[in-house]
Amino acid sequence: MADARSERHPSVRAQSGQPEERHGHFIAEAWAELKKVEWPSQKAVVSGTAVVLIACVIVGVFLYLNDTVWQYVVQHVLLR
């Protein structure tokens, strides 16, 4: 007796082959795709990391200054 879901949706039907075969096939395909990837050089990784860290510092300083200004406005102007 077939599962009711498999009768309605063909994509739900069980795949042929043993689970070990499918697992090995997946690993082989994943490895093949990883070989196609163009990995960045060490210089590109270092410069990208530096850009992200500098951007984080700039945004952090901006948010700190903005918070300080609004804290002053709320305490000395709005709650007066």
RAMO-V108761 format. One record per run of one state. SS is the DSSP state (a for helix, b for strand, c for the rest). FROM is the first residue (numbers start at 1). LEN is the number of residues. If there is no record, write none. Layout:
ss:SS from:FROM len:LEN
ss:SS from:FROM len:LEN
This chain:
ss:c from:1 len:3
ss:a from:4 len:5
ss:c from:9 len:1
ss:a from:10 len:3
ss:c from:13 len:6
ss:a from:19 len:18
ss:c from:37 len:5
ss:a from:42 len:37
ss:c from:79 len:2
